[in-house]
Amino acid sequence: MYAALWRILPGPVWVRILILVVLAAIVLAVLAFWVFPWIDDLTAPVQDVTVDQ
């Protein structure tokens, strides 16, 4: 899969690397700002633990 992705990207090697870095940053931003908070909301009741002293 990575070889196929590398072949379909346009430009020289440095442009391909730049495109892949930008795509990775976009994926990480989507995960950090939308996916992980959504999952946290789903698991929040499990994390609400109270310990009496």
Secondary structure, 3 states (H helix, E strand, C coil): CHHHHHHHCCCCHHHHHHHHHHHHHHHHHHHHHHHHHHHHHHHHHHHCCCCCC
